[in-house]
Amino acid sequence: MSTASRSILITSASGNIGQKLIPLLLSTLSTASFTLVLPTRDAARLRSKLALPDALSARPNLVIAEGDTANVPWLESLLREHAVDTVLSNFAHVEELILTLNLWSACEAVGIKHLIYISACMDTSLEAVRAGTLRNVLAAHVACKFPAEQRLMYGSPPFSWTILGPTLFFQSDQMFKEALLKDGLYNFPMGRKGSSRVDTADIALGALRAIEDGGKSWGGKKIMIGSREAYKAERVAKLWGDALGRDVTAMGARSEDLKMLEDALIPHAGGAWARDLVLMARQFDMDGFGMTDEQYQEQVRFLGKEASSYEDFVRKTAKAWKAEA
Ligand SMILES: NC(=O)c1ccc[n+]([C@@H]2O[C@H](COP(=O)([O-])OP(=O)(O)OC[C@H]3O[C@@H](n4cnc5c(N)ncnc54)[C@H](OP(=O)(O)O)[C@@H]3O)[C@@H](O)[C@H]2O)c1
């Protein structure tokens, strides 16, 4: 894909990945002049989450469009108006699948060239399904990645595509700050098999690489992004305990632990999303959430670097929390 006058639409720019990706795209030489079209339900919230310096936020190639991201004709009009050639498709929460497939129908209607889909680290192929990979997939927001990815893999869409498969974000640990500092509890069950961890900055770098590539070398591929190590419950508790200089207990994945987790989540997340996260935790406990050596090495080739260190993240974050106290 030619790099001249490219135009990229990015959903969830105010989210965990978008907050790292937008400043990166605007400040990287190869992408700084691309038009970035950011549909959002709340423009003021998006601007505050991005917290861009004036020189970047005033760029004429930064288009923040406020509207209903479930309104497909509106998304389609943005794609046409800004002659978008590449879409980064990233939705979360209970409507993830419908928002995703609806957006892709708009991509098809306007004839975009390349789609980048933020999914999760797992094999969603028909071979994997036949071998039983869905057996313990209990959570809807995990299950929905199977039909979405299969639409790309087997549906012959009229655009090239690259899927990014991140593992569990480092930044999710920010949600456990109060429990860690007050009760010395890491209140998410990391499980017996453990989970690979990923810095959202590495996912943003992956998105930048996929945008630069435009499907030339990485089209039709899924790249997993995360640490080689799968961190188990006791290991994570020890890392946080050492960094905070106190005892930290790991949360288990027994039914009473999961009940406690759900009760804590419901006031913030609502009932449907809280249960979905609990079901994900049960799945992780049974299956783990990790990557193979081969997948890790492919990531290193794709990103051009090793994965960021979870241990460094824990140390830096604990230091910052202690400095605030
Ligand atoms: N968190 C993890 O550890 C993890 C791990 C692996 C994979 N993933 C996957 O990565 C993707 C992004 O997850 P995330 O946790 O980083 O989420 P996020 O992007 O931080 O999610 C919040 C975003 O959702 C957008 N949104 C748009 N329409 C929405 C709607 N109808 N309802 C709710 N939100 C809407 C919001 O944008 P506006 O309000 O600006 O419109 C907001 O920016 C998901 O597919 C997730 O499953 C996450």
The ligand as an SDF file (V2000), in Angstrom:
LIG
                    3D

 48 52  0  0  0  0  0  0  0  0999 V2000
   -7.9820   -5.8430   28.7980 N   0  0  0  0  0  0  0  0  0  0  0  0
   -7.2600   -6.9410   28.5430 C   0  0  0  0  0  0  0  0  0  0  0  0
   -6.4250   -7.3950   29.3540 O   0  0  0  0  0  0  0  0  0  0  0  0
   -7.4190   -7.6340   27.1950 C   0  0  0  0  0  0  0  0  0  0  0  0
   -6.6440   -8.7670   26.9050 C   0  0  0  0  0  0  0  0  0  0  0  0
   -6.7460   -9.3750   25.6370 C   0  0  0  0  0  0  0  0  0  0  0  0
   -7.6310   -8.8580   24.6990 C   0  0  0  0  0  0  0  0  0  0  0  0
   -8.3850   -7.7530   25.0210 N   0  0  0  0  0  0  0  0  0  0  0  0
   -9.2940   -7.2370   24.0000 C   0  0  0  0  0  0  0  0  0  0  0  0
   -8.8500   -5.9540   23.5850 O   0  0  0  0  0  0  0  0  0  0  0  0
   -9.9770   -5.1900   23.1520 C   0  0  0  0  0  0  0  0  0  0  0  0
   -9.9610   -3.8400   23.8580 C   0  0  0  0  0  0  0  0  0  0  0  0
  -10.1930   -4.0670   25.2370 O   0  0  0  0  0  0  0  0  0  0  0  0
   -9.9210   -2.9310   26.3340 P   0  0  0  0  0  0  0  0  0  0  0  0
  -10.1050   -3.5800   27.6530 O   0  0  0  0  0  0  0  0  0  0  0  0
   -8.6350   -2.2500   26.0300 O   0  0  0  0  0  0  0  0  0  0  0  0
  -11.1120   -1.9420   26.0930 O   0  0  0  0  0  0  0  0  0  0  0  0
  -11.0550   -0.3940   25.7750 P   0  0  0  0  0  0  0  0  0  0  0  0
  -10.5820   -0.1750   24.3950 O   0  0  0  0  0  0  0  0  0  0  0  0
  -10.3740    0.3390   26.8680 O   0  0  0  0  0  0  0  0  0  0  0  0
  -12.6440   -0.1950   25.8350 O   0  0  0  0  0  0  0  0  0  0  0  0
  -13.2830    0.9920   26.0640 C   0  0  0  0  0  0  0  0  0  0  0  0
  -13.6570    1.6000   24.7100 C   0  0  0  0  0  0  0  0  0  0  0  0
  -14.8490    1.0320   24.1900 O   0  0  0  0  0  0  0  0  0  0  0  0
  -15.4000    2.0290   23.3120 C   0  0  0  0  0  0  0  0  0  0  0  0
  -16.7820    1.7550   22.9190 N   0  0  0  0  0  0  0  0  0  0  0  0
  -17.2660    2.0480   21.7230 C   0  0  0  0  0  0  0  0  0  0  0  0
  -18.5420    1.6890   21.6360 N   0  0  0  0  0  0  0  0  0  0  0  0
  -18.8900    1.1310   22.8050 C   0  0  0  0  0  0  0  0  0  0  0  0
  -20.0890    0.5750   23.3380 C   0  0  0  0  0  0  0  0  0  0  0  0
  -21.2080    0.5170   22.6530 N   0  0  0  0  0  0  0  0  0  0  0  0
  -20.0700    0.1050   24.6030 N   0  0  0  0  0  0  0  0  0  0  0  0
  -18.9490    0.1930   25.3280 C   0  0  0  0  0  0  0  0  0  0  0  0
  -17.7960    0.7140   24.8770 N   0  0  0  0  0  0  0  0  0  0  0  0
  -17.7690    1.1710   23.6320 C   0  0  0  0  0  0  0  0  0  0  0  0
  -15.1840    3.3130   24.0970 C   0  0  0  0  0  0  0  0  0  0  0  0
  -15.0030    4.3450   23.1890 O   0  0  0  0  0  0  0  0  0  0  0  0
  -15.8720    5.6910   23.1900 P   0  0  0  0  0  0  0  0  0  0  0  0
  -16.5710    5.8050   24.5350 O   0  0  0  0  0  0  0  0  0  0  0  0
  -14.8600    6.7720   22.9820 O   0  0  0  0  0  0  0  0  0  0  0  0
  -16.8090    5.5630   22.0610 O   0  0  0  0  0  0  0  0  0  0  0  0
  -13.8540    3.0460   24.8620 C   0  0  0  0  0  0  0  0  0  0  0  0
  -12.7670    3.6820   24.2630 O   0  0  0  0  0  0  0  0  0  0  0  0
  -11.2180   -6.0300   23.4680 C   0  0  0  0  0  0  0  0  0  0  0  0
  -11.6290   -6.7270   22.3440 O   0  0  0  0  0  0  0  0  0  0  0  0
  -10.7100   -7.0000   24.5240 C   0  0  0  0  0  0  0  0  0  0  0  0
  -11.4670   -8.1900   24.6020 O   0  0  0  0  0  0  0  0  0  0  0  0
   -8.2980   -7.1340   26.2230 C   0  0  0  0  0  0  0  0  0  0  0  0
  1  2  1  0
  2  3  2  0
  2  4  1  0
  4  5  1  0
  4 48  2  0
  5  6  2  0
  6  7  1  0
  7  8  2  0
  8  9  1  0
  8 48  1  0
  9 10  1  0
  9 46  1  0
 10 11  1  0
 11 12  1  0
 11 44  1  0
 12 13  1  0
 13 14  1  0
 14 15  2  0
 14 16  1  0
 14 17  1  0
 17 18  1  0
 18 19  2  0
 18 20  1  0
 18 21  1  0
 21 22  1  0
 22 23  1  0
 23 24  1  0
 23 42  1  0
 24 25  1  0
 25 26  1  0
 25 36  1  0
 26 27  1  0
 26 35  1  0
 27 28  2  0
 28 29  1  0
 29 30  1  0
 29 35  2  0
 30 31  1  0
 30 32  2  0
 32 33  1  0
 33 34  2  0
 34 35  1  0
 36 37  1  0
 36 42  1  0
 37 38  1  0
 38 39  2  0
 38 40  1  0
 38 41  1  0
 42 43  1  0
 44 45  1  0
 44 46  1  0
 46 47  1  0
M  CHG  2   8   1  16  -1
M  END
$$$$
